[in-house]
């Protein structure tokens, strides 16, 4: 029997309205020698029932299971543990692949033994509307570097974004680094740190093809729009992976950036994060900027509340 070429991992949570489009987009890759691994992460909707129906009509082997809610990171690792393919791709259960896009990455990675991961691009979408490419200047700059340089950069700044959902990995690479870091809530950034550390240590390579691979569904409630929770998740990664000598300054910058956004949105956590930024790394110019922002937006928010009460 020929070696299974590709396993596509699909962690699913409460996406009964979208999961059919996701699975059908995998079928449209027209790759016969592949499998789909789906784990429903304790959905409270009918996702699992929809998946079982899709499994019955799948043109490729499709393994479906369910579990008590464990979160995205543990679910990805459980998907990986079931996978039999030489290469691994992954996709969110509300997202979609562009037709035949995976084949381009597979052709490249199959023909070059020293390349262990290939990244591509994504577009956010809503309905029939496609938005600009998600991997732009920062991601392209990072991916143009050597693995050692990328690892160093990823330990000192947040990549916005560098999506593992837009990649194909050799499974041996993911197995060697023990998959995703289950001590953290974030999935992409910590995995990328581990990936490029491994590549640098073993003199392997990565590549990037600027093709549209994934359509990433736009939601008003996407996690990256929950700025306080996102800061807490970023803080975890910094404390785990950033060099000690730069850690406080790194945390301070992220607390400042997220605090400023929350303050503009009239969220109490904004003041908290701006104050935390100063405690972590005091800078006179930053202090004056925070003072200006705090006065400005607290006055604006107070004025808006008074107007609302009058009306």
Order of alpha helices (4+ residues) and beta strands (2+ residues): beta-alpha-beta-alpha-beta-alpha-beta-beta-alpha-beta-beta-alpha-alpha-beta-alpha-alpha-beta-alpha-alpha-alpha-alpha
